[in-house]
Amino acid sequence: MRYLRAIAAVVAAFVPGAALADDETPPVVGGHTYVQHLIVATKAKYPAIAAITVESKREKGDGLIVLGSTARIASVMTAVTHPAPDGVVGSTVREAFNSSSGHRLGTIEIKFKTAGAPNAATAAAVQSDLAKATLSAKNAADAWPFDKGFGPDTYAQTLTMKTVARHPDLLVMMVHATPPGAKRNVVIGSNIGRFGKAADEDDLRVIDKGSTNLELGDNDRFETELPLLDAHGVRIGALGLVFPFKASDDKEAIHRRGLAIRDELASAIPDNAALFARAK
């Protein structure tokens, strides 16, 4: 009972501006957005696709911009002046571009090499792939790479993607740790990009003091940031987790689920340095 009361007290004290909030990001250079990175990889995954374009709402304002285009990268970050409706026209499919929590952010236009019934299934798979990897419109417009010194080729990233695959209800996972010999704590594992993003004040409260940040996002996401531990129980950073949320959900239960995932992850981390080892 004492444990449950302690969790209830922590959950009740929501911390504004938790670590996974959309904060300042580097400028996009040469059209290289996070979504551009995603759709280039997606096109390579599906040989039937000729081109993918993503149009999205601006971060602030009602207009649409091109966030990614495998056909013409020079068009990225330019305005969409005549948006077309969703639907299928010949070999082109246009459908919703969604966030991982189901918010419509814009439109995905997929041009296939030929017209045909199989295109619908492929388009649905592309829609799902992009949604799983996108937290918000601002996340979609992040620069890629976020920091050239870091990327998705580490043991931390391998652990992240395996953990997300084991827990389908986990919308976002971010591993914050400090490179050996460095002082700056950064994102080293993530299913939404932002590799190399420096720890902010909220992250540092978890990293340095062992605190826990909890926050509701858009009333349909429960975000929890916990101290990250290694297999010996040593605090080595912070672990950000985001789960879907409904008004009827038990916040204490979600928080306990986050703790269980954190402990599951800890068992696979020999020490902090292991997180930065190149993936094999």
Steps between C-alpha positions, in 0.01 A plus 500: 500500500785738582642436150166570333451821698848613396421442134168679533678802641751502216233460232294780647792741478520540123810685385430755222719487192624144544801379305307371200327832437564659160779748569755688291674306222782572252406661166428281198775521236450402137158345558635232731212464744430203723205407276723523192727245666201276579349504151831433325536187715133410446522529120800264504296253707212483248624442139155572353521867606625762252488802734372618839411856600391611846308824550438624852359786700744767601601491864319832547238597245248339268702463182648178365863448407689216334686320779652230284521396135698216347434647155621857563685582821519865390126527566539414870391783734316681217129586513231271360280737301241260361457199729317206346238290681558154643428211269633293211558641152661253262825384658504776766365455854448792739414433864545636851843560648445429870697520823557193716199598712270538199503878448479596135805708411455518124499278193717225351502481120634173363559456128527137398675368192175341381132522596337205673324360805820410694583870528238551771668250734843649439368853558345390829833346605684821414247704696549274803882504472515881493248543782693269733814707451342847538401669825376835364516751215806660654669162537425431132674827407810435713834528324663172397752434631414684819866490604757361256696346785222252584277261310299177508799262487549431870419227748262746669301527177492123458357470851251778430354345187485152654320641804249694289434185295434298819257761633261609221325752726826692550471807279837658573822386664806721549826404673703789644863427600842666518771384258810363677742782572242769419293730719196561279213253537323425168232286337673182384198270448168611348217387274427861394847624401665791686827312552747725679235732648650643818330442835287793612415611853229237543725221374779610734267483799453130424863437407664682791244462778313182413168685474208389282324727247137421419274689262183470295550602137199612293282310749569174316866426584650420838868590507730367770872563529680274744859458623678261263691223679761249390502133596670585832236754599724800429318810372650579159249734339130538434237296318207677336189293426166607349185291516152559353256634757123524552317681779399163648857368513680440830803731513659297780477184290659672200779632721563151638512369143766760424702386800475138387626590151782702657605201710473266201728733305748532787565126499640534146736793574837390645606862555469848353778449244315205349222730379742682268655187349438457128215264419613165361 
